[in-house]
Amino acid sequence: MAAGEPGDLGGYYFRFLPQKTFQCLSTPETTSRLRQWSMLGRVAAQAFGFDQTFQAYRKDDFVMVGVRVGGAGRPDPGWRPRSTLRPPGWPAEAFFKDPNVIPNLKLLSDSSGQWITLGTEVKKIEAINVPCTQLSMSFFNRLYDEDIVRDNGHIVKCLDSFCDPFPISDELRKVLLMEDSEKYEVFSQPDREEFLFCLFKHLCLGGALCQYEDVLSPYLETTKLLYKDLVSVRKNPQTKKIQITSSVFKVTAYDSAGACYPSTKSHEQTFSYFIVDPIKRHVHVLYHCYGVGEMS
């Protein structure tokens, strides 16, 4: 069977959607902010379509080249809670082997710093479920309630400290990074796992030469733009309430030498999120590789 052809056991076939644009990353205001945060030129969003009904419990088939269990049907010993880490095999020829993905999925070269495509054979995939349930930016109101941000929107400063590799000079970064901070528990562990929180934190921490904001609004506004552009919602026909329909996964791919996507180098600010819309049958890929962003 040729790579990318739907298999008898339910493989997915993908198509690249270059016509899909993400305004959240291209408006002049967002571009200016990403430059200030040292993320410009190192963050990208892409869209792909797929041909079959997506069910979250089948994410293995969707993201991976397929799932193979061990001998005699024994589970793969690489399984870990909340994620999958398994070698390729049947039943599906999927995302990282699809001929419409291979020449189009973008990543930054660790050596040249230029945008390239994968160019290596993926051996295994880790796909971590990222909860995506938040429907309102009021999720962040606690930053005001706990005096992390003043009523006028200014972020409260603190004595300079360091949480490798991030400098900390305000209460916001303390709450994001320092587990021994007295206000760290303002956000519970489930809160911190939410996709909305992950986006917000990534923007606040930025790239290698990030110039931090003194006020909260640029972070909140940009987080909201990204979230609305990437995540799909619909009105429940029975309850008439808005509900999120997307499933989100944080994805790492490995070749024979180790991690190869989103980078060979691990960093908290290097990531790739797959946001799957099961109704439109689209997957949005949000990618960032930590480093020095474009300055002009």
Protein Blocks (a to p, Z undefined) as FASTA:
>chain_A
ZZhiacfkopacddddfkbccfklmgmklmmmmmmnopgopaccdddddfbdcdfklmmm
mmmnbdcddehhiacfkbcehiacddeddfbdcfklcfklmmmmccddfklopacdfkpa
cfbdcddddddfbfbfklmmmmmmnomacfkopacddddddddfbdcfbfklmmmmmmmb
cklmmpcfklmmpmklmmmmmmmnopmklccdfbfklmmmmmmmmmmmmpccdddfklop
acdfbdcdddddddfkbcfbfbfbdcfkbccdddddfklopacdddddeddddfZZ
